Amino acid sequence: MHVPDGFLNGAVSAGTAVASAGGIAAALRQTRAHLAGKRLPLAGLMAAGIFVLQMLNFPVVAGTSGHLLGGALAAIVLGPWMGLLVVSVVVMVQALVFADGGLTAMGTNVLLIAIIPALVGWGLFRLMRSFTPANRTWVLVSTFTAALLSVPASAMGFVLLYALGGQGGAPLGALTVAMLGVHVLIGIGEAAITTAVVGGLLAYRPDLIAGADDLGTDRSSTRSEKVAVGAGLVVAVLLLVVAPFASANPDGLESVAAELGFEGVAVDSALADSVAADYTIEALGDTGLSVALAGLLGIVVTLVVMAIVARIIRGRQMSRT
């Protein structure tokens, strides 16, 4: 779902940049005011995990792949505002270090990959939880549903932006049908991954999940969050081993653009020739080791940025006490 430069005109791209900046600013304010401290260490792990999982494109239909967006996952575990910040950091690292998504389209990608999935996913999750029993089974059902629907919601966000300033002349009716069709299928993969991660956390430390804080605690809540974070980072690094084997097929948006004939208006990122562009290390070529090392670089950069964000949040909280 990473939108390249050129798909949307300058006015719409500027508008999404302003909207995304406003969303991030609001998320920072809300997180400073309401963040539960015990979840802050999970934020870095969540960012690193989502970064790696987004590298693992999975096949959807013939010739098309998809990858995790992660907004619903981050929101359910960390709450909507911290979740929004986490995925925004991932999107910005992807654009600035790996040339994934255009620079002028960065605001668009933050909106479509972080803000819409996090807020829509959280809203649907809380709605379902409001009329279903308070137990782990229904938490997972609500998680699956919210994650699945957050992906076509993001796809419809792109359609709306394209209607306002899309380039290439794709008919809106056909664009709507194509985007919905492929992204509902991608949503199934999103839902499966999200439910697996939330299920693992429910089994280990249910009290760390913002969306399940009403379930109370049990003896598992005494397990160290440091152990959970450490184990999660190890898993994220191990996933880099399989990253070179991810599907090389175009993702949902790229596939739709090719089908409807507007892929040609895409403009390469200004950073397309950077040393780690396209998740490979230039000196190593397009090899498995190159992909794995690029992923490791992404984990490190993401963790550093999240540490800065955490310091900002903690600093502002301390200054208000």
MOZI-V699008 format. One record per residue. RES is the residue in one letter. SS is DSSP state (H for helix, E for strand, - for the rest). OMEGA is omega in whole degrees, 0 to 359 (* if undefined). Layout:
BEGIN
RES,SS,OMEGA  RES,SS,OMEGA
END
This chain:
BEGIN
M,-,179  H,-,183  V,-,177  P,-,170  D,E,174  G,-,180  F,-,181  L,E,181  N,-,185  G,H,182  A,H,179  V,H,178  S,H,177  A,H,179  G,H,179  T,H,176  A,H,179  V,H,181  A,H,180  S,H,177  A,H,177  G,H,178  G,H,179  I,H,179  A,H,178  A,H,179  A,H,177  L,H,179  R,H,182  Q,H,181  T,H,177  R,H,185  A,H,192  H,H,185  L,-,172  A,-,187  G,H,184  K,H,179  R,H,183  L,H,177  P,H,179  L,H,185  A,H,178  G,H,177  L,H,181  M,H,179  A,H,180  A,H,180  G,H,180  I,H,177  F,H,182  V,H,182  L,H,177  Q,H,175  M,H,188  L,-,177  N,-,178  F,E,180  P,E,181  V,E,172  V,E,184  A,-,175  G,-,183  T,E,178  S,E,176  G,E,175  H,-,179  L,-,167  L,-,172  G,-,182  G,H,180  A,H,179  L,H,182  A,H,182  A,H,182  I,H,182  V,H,189  L,H,190  G,-,189  P,H,186  W,H,177  M,H,178  G,H,178  L,H,179  L,H,182  V,H,183  V,H,176  S,H,177  V,H,179  V,H,181  V,H,181  M,H,176  V,H,179  Q,H,182  A,H,189  L,H,182  V,H,188  F,H,178  A,-,179  D,-,187  G,-,184  G,-,177  L,-,177  T,-,178  A,-,183  M,H,177  G,H,177  T,H,182  N,H,174  V,H,179  L,H,187  L,H,185  I,H,183  A,H,192  I,H,183  I,H,180  P,H,181  A,H,184  L,H,177  V,H,180  G,H,179  W,H,180  G,H,179  L,H,179  F,H,181  R,H,178  L,H,179  M,H,181  R,H,183  S,H,181  F,-,176  T,-,181  P,-,181  A,-,176  N,-,187  R,H,181  T,H,182  W,H,171  V,H,181  L,H,176  V,H,179  S,H,178  T,H,181  F,H,183  T,H,182  A,H,181  A,H,180  L,H,186  L,H,179  S,H,182  V,H,175  P,H,174  A,H,177  S,H,178  A,H,178  M,H,173  G,H,177  F,H,180  V,H,179  L,H,178  L,H,179  Y,H,178  A,H,181  L,H,184  G,H,181  G,E,179  Q,-,176  G,-,171  G,-,178  A,-,178  P,-,187  L,H,180  G,H,180  A,H,179  L,H,180  T,H,181  V,H,183  A,H,181  M,H,179  L,H,184  G,H,184  V,H,184  H,H,168  V,H,178  L,H,176  I,H,179  G,H,178  I,H,176  G,H,177  E,H,182  A,H,181  A,H,180  I,H,181  T,H,181  T,H,178  A,H,181  V,H,179  V,H,178  G,H,177  G,H,178  L,H,177  L,H,180  A,H,186  Y,H,182  R,H,182  P,H,182  D,H,179  L,H,184  I,-,183  A,H,183  G,H,181  A,H,184  D,H,178  D,H,181  L,H,182  G,-,181  T,-,174  D,-,185  R,H,179  S,H,183  S,H,178  T,H,179  R,-,186  S,-,174  E,H,177  K,H,177  V,H,179  A,H,180  V,H,179  G,H,179  A,H,179  G,H,178  L,H,176  V,H,178  V,H,179  A,H,179  V,H,180  L,H,178  L,H,178  L,H,179  V,H,182  V,H,182  A,H,180  P,-,182  F,-,178  A,-,181  S,-,178  A,-,180  N,-,178  P,E,180  D,E,187  G,H,181  L,H,179  E,H,180  S,H,179  V,H,179  A,H,178  A,H,181  E,H,184  L,H,169  G,-,177  F,-,179  E,H,183  G,H,180  V,H,179  A,-,179  V,E,179  D,-,175  S,-,176  A,-,180  L,-,185  A,-,180  D,-,180  S,-,189  V,-,181  A,-,181  A,H,177  D,H,174  Y,H,171  T,-,175  I,-,189  E,H,185  A,H,184  L,H,181  G,-,183  D,-,182  T,-,178  G,H,178  L,H,180  S,H,179  V,H,181  A,H,180  L,H,176  A,H,177  G,H,178  L,H,175  L,H,179  G,H,177  I,H,182  V,H,181  V,H,180  T,H,178  L,H,179  V,H,180  V,H,179  M,H,176  A,H,177  I,H,178  V,H,179  A,H,179  R,H,177  I,H,181  I,H,181  R,H,180  G,H,180  R,H,178  Q,H,181  M,H,181  S,H,181  R,-,180  T,-,*
END
